[in-house]
Amino acid sequence: MNLLSLMQDVWMTSGLAALWTWAQTWLALDARQLIFVIATPVFVGVTLWEYARIRNDPVLMDAREAVRNFMLGAGYQVTELLFAGIIAFPVYALAYHHRVVTVELSWATGLLLFVLVDFTFYWFHRASHRVRWLWCTHVTHHSSERMNFSTAMRQNATNIFNGGWLFYVPLAFIGFNPVWIGICFALSLVYQFFIHTTLVTKLHPAIEFVMNTPNHHRVHHASNEGYIDTNYAGVFIVWDRLFGTFAEEQAGKPVRYGITRPVRSDSLWVMWTHEYVDLFRDMARPGTLTARLKHLWMPPEWERRVEAAAENSAA
């Protein structure tokens, strides 16, 4: 018996082999995390290169914030890795079990799936800005007042719990394997990392017309009136052009990054939860159950009028 066989025998008789087989199934939907693990050293390297270029401009780069951004991203990846298999995978598996057709993987169907995932991302991303419950998670990504590669890593660890992944379930019901849906989604996010920078100005007009670029995405991160809630695209900016949400950066109107209600805290916990706190505080105000629940699906800027009489009686 050779050494490899001896090692395999130890592993198979340890009792962990069966556990690992079970864990592989549990983690299958998050095969996309492997892409992130591989890509993360690249992200770090590119961010360090960018830091070397703009480190002397505090408006564009703050080293402490960049580190926090990567910590926020790590929290996001950990909760996705631990809980996607428990929360999301059963739903995807059920939808795929009842699929309309079975879509065999090929270069053509893989490309089609990537486009469909990006189309779905547009609507998910748009809803994440216009539905407050979804905004509670997405606001973390927009709360930085700087735009650099580290901003792409600024994500919310509660993402897996608020249900945004449900937008992609119909693709499994159509007949696309959920693992490949996740991989296409991961590849889309890898692309989106590279559009979070101020070092790239405008690219060739043909590219700017079809693809989401740093120029377009800087507008998306703006808190200026006229720029807010535009350019929701992930990879292909054509979705915004088709559905009326495209905005061009104006020469006389420089982008101001951040959100309209800034969060003045360096706490990761606060950055993850502040909008949930504000949401539940608004829901706690006097009113009917229906009126209170409307905060969940109305836009983030929506305010509920509370009758003075109700407020006085509550007091």
Contacts in CASP RR format, 6 or more apart in sequence:
PFRMAT RR
TARGET T0000
AUTHOR 0000-0000-0000
METHOD contacts of the structure
MODEL  1
MNLLSLMQDVWMTSGLAALWTWAQTWLALDARQLIFVIATPVFVGVTLWE
YARIRNDPVLMDAREAVRNFMLGAGYQVTELLFAGIIAFPVYALAYHHRV
VTVELSWATGLLLFVLVDFTFYWFHRASHRVRWLWCTHVTHHSSERMNFS
TAMRQNATNIFNGGWLFYVPLAFIGFNPVWIGICFALSLVYQFFIHTTLV
TKLHPAIEFVMNTPNHHRVHHASNEGYIDTNYAGVFIVWDRLFGTFAEEQ
AGKPVRYGITRPVRSDSLWVMWTHEYVDLFRDMARPGTLTARLKHLWMPP
EWERRVEAAAENSAA
1 9 0 8 1.000
11 17 0 8 1.000
26 85 0 8 1.000
26 86 0 8 1.000
26 89 0 8 1.000
27 33 0 8 1.000
27 81 0 8 1.000
27 84 0 8 1.000
27 85 0 8 1.000
28 85 0 8 1.000
28 89 0 8 1.000
28 179 0 8 1.000
29 84 0 8 1.000
29 85 0 8 1.000
29 88 0 8 1.000
29 89 0 8 1.000
29 92 0 8 1.000
29 178 0 8 1.000
29 179 0 8 1.000
29 182 0 8 1.000
30 80 0 8 1.000
30 81 0 8 1.000
30 84 0 8 1.000
30 85 0 8 1.000
31 179 0 8 1.000
31 182 0 8 1.000
31 183 0 8 1.000
32 182 0 8 1.000
32 183 0 8 1.000
32 185 0 8 1.000
32 186 0 8 1.000
33 77 0 8 1.000
33 80 0 8 1.000
33 81 0 8 1.000
33 186 0 8 1.000
35 183 0 8 1.000
35 186 0 8 1.000
35 187 0 8 1.000
35 190 0 8 1.000
36 77 0 8 1.000
36 186 0 8 1.000
36 189 0 8 1.000
36 190 0 8 1.000
39 190 0 8 1.000
39 193 0 8 1.000
43 149 0 8 1.000
43 152 0 8 1.000
43 153 0 8 1.000
43 193 0 8 1.000
44 70 0 8 1.000
46 149 0 8 1.000
46 193 0 8 1.000
46 194 0 8 1.000
47 66 0 8 1.000
47 70 0 8 1.000
47 148 0 8 1.000
47 149 0 8 1.000
47 150 0 8 1.000
50 61 0 8 1.000
50 148 0 8 1.000
50 149 0 8 1.000
50 197 0 8 1.000
50 199 0 8 1.000
51 61 0 8 1.000
51 63 0 8 1.000
51 66 0 8 1.000
51 148 0 8 1.000
53 199 0 8 1.000
54 60 0 8 1.000
54 61 0 8 1.000
54 148 0 8 1.000
54 198 0 8 1.000
54 199 0 8 1.000
55 61 0 8 1.000
55 63 0 8 1.000
59 146 0 8 1.000
60 146 0 8 1.000
60 147 0 8 1.000
60 148 0 8 1.000
60 198 0 8 1.000
61 146 0 8 1.000
61 148 0 8 1.000
62 146 0 8 1.000
64 266 0 8 1.000
65 144 0 8 1.000
65 146 0 8 1.000
65 150 0 8 1.000
66 148 0 8 1.000
66 150 0 8 1.000
68 154 0 8 1.000
68 266 0 8 1.000
68 268 0 8 1.000
68 271 0 8 1.000
69 144 0 8 1.000
69 150 0 8 1.000
69 151 0 8 1.000
69 153 0 8 1.000
69 154 0 8 1.000
70 150 0 8 1.000
70 153 0 8 1.000
71 268 0 8 1.000
72 140 0 8 1.000
72 153 0 8 1.000
72 154 0 8 1.000
72 155 0 8 1.000
72 156 0 8 1.000
72 157 0 8 1.000
72 268 0 8 1.000
72 271 0 8 1.000
72 272 0 8 1.000
73 153 0 8 1.000
73 154 0 8 1.000
73 155 0 8 1.000
73 157 0 8 1.000
75 155 0 8 1.000
75 157 0 8 1.000
75 268 0 8 1.000
76 155 0 8 1.000
76 156 0 8 1.000
76 157 0 8 1.000
76 159 0 8 1.000
78 157 0 8 1.000
79 157 0 8 1.000
79 158 0 8 1.000
79 159 0 8 1.000
79 160 0 8 1.000
79 161 0 8 1.000
80 159 0 8 1.000
80 160 0 8 1.000
83 160 0 8 1.000
83 161 0 8 1.000
84 160 0 8 1.000
84 165 0 8 1.000
87 160 0 8 1.000
87 161 0 8 1.000
88 160 0 8 1.000
88 165 0 8 1.000
89 178 0 8 1.000
91 166 0 8 1.000
91 169 0 8 1.000
92 168 0 8 1.000
92 169 0 8 1.000
92 172 0 8 1.000
92 178 0 8 1.000
92 181 0 8 1.000
93 178 0 8 1.000
95 169 0 8 1.000
95 170 0 8 1.000
95 172 0 8 1.000
95 173 0 8 1.000
95 178 0 8 1.000
96 172 0 8 1.000
96 173 0 8 1.000
96 175 0 8 1.000
96 177 0 8 1.000
96 178 0 8 1.000
98 173 0 8 1.000
99 172 0 8 1.000
99 173 0 8 1.000
99 174 0 8 1.000
99 175 0 8 1.000
100 173 0 8 1.000
100 174 0 8 1.000
100 175 0 8 1.000
101 174 0 8 1.000
101 175 0 8 1.000
102 175 0 8 1.000
103 109 0 8 1.000
103 113 0 8 1.000
103 174 0 8 1.000
103 175 0 8 1.000
103 176 0 8 1.000
103 177 0 8 1.000
105 177 0 8 1.000
105 180 0 8 1.000
109 176 0 8 1.000
110 180 0 8 1.000
110 184 0 8 1.000
113 171 0 8 1.000
113 176 0 8 1.000
113 180 0 8 1.000
113 181 0 8 1.000
113 184 0 8 1.000
114 184 0 8 1.000
114 187 0 8 1.000
114 188 0 8 1.000
114 235 0 8 1.000
115 236 0 8 1.000
116 171 0 8 1.000
116 176 0 8 1.000
117 168 0 8 1.000
117 171 0 8 1.000
117 181 0 8 1.000
117 182 0 8 1.000
117 184 0 8 1.000
117 185 0 8 1.000
117 188 0 8 1.000
118 188 0 8 1.000
118 233 0 8 1.000
118 234 0 8 1.000
118 235 0 8 1.000
118 236 0 8 1.000
118 239 0 8 1.000
119 239 0 8 1.000
120 167 0 8 1.000
120 168 0 8 1.000
120 170 0 8 1.000
120 171 0 8 1.000
121 185 0 8 1.000
121 188 0 8 1.000
121 233 0 8 1.000
121 234 0 8 1.000
121 235 0 8 1.000
122 232 0 8 1.000
122 233 0 8 1.000
122 234 0 8 1.000
122 239 0 8 1.000
122 240 0 8 1.000
122 243 0 8 1.000
123 167 0 8 1.000
124 164 0 8 1.000
124 167 0 8 1.000
124 168 0 8 1.000
125 138 0 8 1.000
125 232 0 8 1.000
125 233 0 8 1.000
125 234 0 8 1.000
126 232 0 8 1.000
126 245 0 8 1.000
127 134 0 8 1.000
127 167 0 8 1.000
128 134 0 8 1.000
128 135 0 8 1.000
128 137 0 8 1.000
128 138 0 8 1.000
128 164 0 8 1.000
129 135 0 8 1.000
129 138 0 8 1.000
129 229 0 8 1.000
129 232 0 8 1.000
129 299 0 8 1.000
129 300 0 8 1.000
130 229 0 8 1.000
130 299 0 8 1.000
130 300 0 8 1.000
131 296 0 8 1.000
131 297 0 8 1.000
131 298 0 8 1.000
131 299 0 8 1.000
132 275 0 8 1.000
132 279 0 8 1.000
132 295 0 8 1.000
132 296 0 8 1.000
132 297 0 8 1.000
132 298 0 8 1.000
132 299 0 8 1.000
132 300 0 8 1.000
132 302 0 8 1.000
133 162 0 8 1.000
133 279 0 8 1.000
133 296 0 8 1.000
133 297 0 8 1.000
134 162 0 8 1.000
134 163 0 8 1.000
134 164 0 8 1.000
135 275 0 8 1.000
135 300 0 8 1.000
136 158 0 8 1.000
136 162 0 8 1.000
136 275 0 8 1.000
136 276 0 8 1.000
136 279 0 8 1.000
137 156 0 8 1.000
137 158 0 8 1.000
137 159 0 8 1.000
137 162 0 8 1.000
137 164 0 8 1.000
138 156 0 8 1.000
139 156 0 8 1.000
139 259 0 8 1.000
139 274 0 8 1.000
139 275 0 8 1.000
139 300 0 8 1.000
140 154 0 8 1.000
140 155 0 8 1.000
140 156 0 8 1.000
140 271 0 8 1.000
140 272 0 8 1.000
141 151 0 8 1.000
141 154 0 8 1.000
141 155 0 8 1.000
141 156 0 8 1.000
142 221 0 8 1.000
142 258 0 8 1.000
142 259 0 8 1.000
143 154 0 8 1.000
143 258 0 8 1.000
143 259 0 8 1.000
143 262 0 8 1.000
143 263 0 8 1.000
143 271 0 8 1.000
144 151 0 8 1.000
144 154 0 8 1.000
144 257 0 8 1.000
144 258 0 8 1.000
145 257 0 8 1.000
145 258 0 8 1.000
145 262 0 8 1.000
146 257 0 8 1.000
147 196 0 8 1.000
147 197 0 8 1.000
147 198 0 8 1.000
147 218 0 8 1.000
147 221 0 8 1.000
147 255 0 8 1.000
147 257 0 8 1.000
148 196 0 8 1.000
148 197 0 8 1.000
148 198 0 8 1.000
149 193 0 8 1.000
149 194 0 8 1.000
149 196 0 8 1.000
149 197 0 8 1.000
150 196 0 8 1.000
151 196 0 8 1.000
151 221 0 8 1.000
152 192 0 8 1.000
152 193 0 8 1.000
152 196 0 8 1.000
153 193 0 8 1.000
156 271 0 8 1.000
156 272 0 8 1.000
157 272 0 8 1.000
158 272 0 8 1.000
158 273 0 8 1.000
158 276 0 8 1.000
168 181 0 8 1.000
168 182 0 8 1.000
168 185 0 8 1.000
171 181 0 8 1.000
172 178 0 8 1.000
172 181 0 8 1.000
188 234 0 8 1.000
188 235 0 8 1.000
191 234 0 8 1.000
191 235 0 8 1.000
192 212 0 8 1.000
192 217 0 8 1.000
192 234 0 8 1.000
192 235 0 8 1.000
194 214 0 8 1.000
195 212 0 8 1.000
195 213 0 8 1.000
195 214 0 8 1.000
195 216 0 8 1.000
195 217 0 8 1.000
196 214 0 8 1.000
196 217 0 8 1.000
196 221 0 8 1.000
197 214 0 8 1.000
198 214 0 8 1.000
198 218 0 8 1.000
199 214 0 8 1.000
200 213 0 8 1.000
200 214 0 8 1.000
200 215 0 8 1.000
201 214 0 8 1.000
201 215 0 8 1.000
202 208 0 8 1.000
202 213 0 8 1.000
202 215 0 8 1.000
203 211 0 8 1.000
203 213 0 8 1.000
203 215 0 8 1.000
207 213 0 8 1.000
208 215 0 8 1.000
208 216 0 8 1.000
208 237 0 8 1.000
209 237 0 8 1.000
209 238 0 8 1.000
209 241 0 8 1.000
210 236 0 8 1.000
210 237 0 8 1.000
210 238 0 8 1.000
211 235 0 8 1.000
211 236 0 8 1.000
211 237 0 8 1.000
212 231 0 8 1.000
212 233 0 8 1.000
212 234 0 8 1.000
212 235 0 8 1.000
212 236 0 8 1.000
212 237 0 8 1.000
213 237 0 8 1.000
215 249 0 8 1.000
216 231 0 8 1.000
216 233 0 8 1.000
216 237 0 8 1.000
216 240 0 8 1.000
216 246 0 8 1.000
217 231 0 8 1.000
218 249 0 8 1.000
218 255 0 8 1.000
218 257 0 8 1.000
219 227 0 8 1.000
219 230 0 8 1.000
219 231 0 8 1.000
219 247 0 8 1.000
219 248 0 8 1.000
219 249 0 8 1.000
219 255 0 8 1.000
220 227 0 8 1.000
220 230 0 8 1.000
220 231 0 8 1.000
220 232 0 8 1.000
221 255 0 8 1.000
221 257 0 8 1.000
221 258 0 8 1.000
222 228 0 8 1.000
222 255 0 8 1.000
222 256 0 8 1.000
222 257 0 8 1.000
222 258 0 8 1.000
223 256 0 8 1.000
223 257 0 8 1.000
223 258 0 8 1.000
223 259 0 8 1.000
223 260 0 8 1.000
224 253 0 8 1.000
224 255 0 8 1.000
224 256 0 8 1.000
226 247 0 8 1.000
227 247 0 8 1.000
227 249 0 8 1.000
227 253 0 8 1.000
227 255 0 8 1.000
228 260 0 8 1.000
229 245 0 8 1.000
230 240 0 8 1.000
230 245 0 8 1.000
230 246 0 8 1.000
230 247 0 8 1.000
231 237 0 8 1.000
231 240 0 8 1.000
231 245 0 8 1.000
231 246 0 8 1.000
231 247 0 8 1.000
232 239 0 8 1.000
232 240 0 8 1.000
232 245 0 8 1.000
233 239 0 8 1.000
233 240 0 8 1.000
237 246 0 8 1.000
240 246 0 8 1.000
249 255 0 8 1.000
260 301 0 8 1.000
263 270 0 8 1.000
263 271 0 8 1.000
263 274 0 8 1.000
265 271 0 8 1.000
265 274 0 8 1.000
275 300 0 8 1.000
279 295 0 8 1.000
279 296 0 8 1.000
282 295 0 8 1.000
282 303 0 8 1.000
282 304 0 8 1.000
283 292 0 8 1.000
283 293 0 8 1.000
283 295 0 8 1.000
283 296 0 8 1.000
284 292 0 8 1.000
285 292 0 8 1.000
285 304 0 8 1.000
285 306 0 8 1.000
285 311 0 8 1.000
286 306 0 8 1.000
286 307 0 8 1.000
286 310 0 8 1.000
286 311 0 8 1.000
286 313 0 8 1.000
286 314 0 8 1.000
287 306 0 8 1.000
287 307 0 8 1.000
287 310 0 8 1.000
291 304 0 8 1.000
292 304 0 8 1.000
294 302 0 8 1.000
294 304 0 8 1.000
295 302 0 8 1.000
295 304 0 8 1.000
END
